[in-house]
Amino acid sequence: MRAPRRPRFARLALLLAAAAVPAALPAQGHDPSHHPAANGDSAAVAQAVHRYHAALAAGDSAAALALLAPDAVILESGGVESRAEYRSHHLPADIEFARAVRSEQGPIRVRVRGDAAWASSTSTTQGEFRGRAINSAGAELMVLTRESGGWRIAAIHWSSHIRR
């Protein structure tokens, strides 16, 4: 008898749990961020995040999708979408939004643990979208995995609130 299938988000949950434990523990002795390989990995992860945002701003859905892992999940607006669902639902609107509204991303904080990494940042967004004034602060978390072709985005979580 086959073992029961894990929920499709089990991989994401395991990655996030594994990532959270080292971040919660105090540093002891060796700081891996000072290791040249870790710095190169961090830069490559940040570059993948920048390329994803650049693809949205350029309206290049193919380039954006190429940066997403096949089993990627996107969490936004209170929902969870697979890569395929995102491609057909929110991606066109995210591209339209990125092209219409000015957004300033803060520094990207990257943590790498083996073949998993997470990148977090905040942003401010101001402008007009579909006749509506936008003035918001946002937060982004991306979980990336190292694959043979480089770092790919396995999960994205976006949240925002109105700035006053």
N, C-alpha and C positions, 0 to 999 in steps of 0.2 A: 504494500500500500504506500502511495506517495505521501510525503509530508504535506501538510496544508500550505498553500501559497501564502507568502507574506504579503501584507498590504503593499501597494505600489509605492508608498512613501516610506517603507521600512529602511531603504538605503539612505534616504535623506535623514531620517531620525538617527540612524547609527552614526552618520557623518557628523551631525550637529552635536550629538552626545560626546563623541570622541574629541571633537574640537573644544567643547566647553570645559572638559575636565582639566587639560593643561592650562587653559586660560585662567581658571579659578584658583590654581595652586600658586603659591609664591615661588618666584624664581629661586633656584638653588644652584649657585656656582656658575655653570656654563650658560651663557645667553646665546641661543642658536641664531638670533637675528644678526650677530656680529660675524657669523661664519660666511665666507664669500659665496658659497653655494646657496645658502639661505637668502642672502641679499639678491642674488640672481633670480632665484625662484620668486621672491617677493616682487621684484621688478616685472617679471614675466606675468605674474598674476595681475598686477595693477595695469599692465599694458593690455591684457585681455579685457579687463573691465572698460578701459578707455576705448578700445576698438569697438566694443559692443555699443557704447553710448554714441560714438562717432557714426556707426552704421545706422542707428536710429535717426540721428540728426541729418544724415545724408539721404534718408529714405531708402536705404539699401537693405531690404528684408532678407535677401539671400545671405549677405554678410553677417547680419545679426543672427540668423538661424544657424549658420555654420559655427558660431561660437557656443551654441547651446548643445549640451550632451543629448544623445537620443532619449534618455530617460529624465530629462530636466523637468523640474516643476517650478511654476511661477505663482507666487502668492501676492495678490493685490486686490484691493477693493473688497476685502472680506471673502475672497474665493481662492480656490486652488485649481490651476490648469496644468495639464500635461503640455509638452512641447507642441504636439499636434493641435490641441485645443487653443493654445496661445497663438499659434500661427493663424488660425482661422478666426479667432475672436478679438483679442486685445492687441495683437501686434500692429495691425493697420492703424488703430487709434493711437497707440503709443508713438508710432512714427509721425503721424499727423501732429500730435501734441509736441513732440520733440522739435519738429520743424517750425512750429508756430510760436512757441513760448520760450523765452530766455531763461535758462537755468544755470546756476553757478554751483558746481560741485565742490565741496570742501575736500580736504586731504583724504586719501584712501588709506585706511589702516589695514594692513595685510598680516595674516598669521598663516604660516605654513607648517603642516605636520605630515611629513612623509608625502604621500600622493594626494593629500587633501589640503585645501586652503580655504580661508574665508576672508572676504574683503568687506569692510564696512565704511560707510561715509554718510555725510549729511549734505543737504543742498537747500538752496533757496530758489524759488521759481516765481517769476513775475511776468505778466503779460495778459494777453487776451486769447481765449480759445473758444471757438464756436459762439462768439458774442458774449462770453462770460469773462469777467475780470478774474485773474488768477494772482494770488499773493499767498504762497504757501511755503512751509518748511517741510522738508522730507528727510527720511532716513532710508538707507538701502543696505541690505546684506546679501552678498553673493557667496555661494559655496561653489568652489571649483575643484575639479579633479584633474590630476595629471594623466594624460593619455599619450599615445605614441606620437601624435601630431602636436602636442603641447597642452596647455591648460584650457579646459572647456568648462563652461558654466553648467553646474548640476542643479542649482537652485537659486532663485531670486526671490527676495521678499522686499516689497516696497511699502512704506506707510508715509502718510503726510497729514498735516493739519493746516488750517488757515492761520496765517500770521496776522496779527492785529497791530 
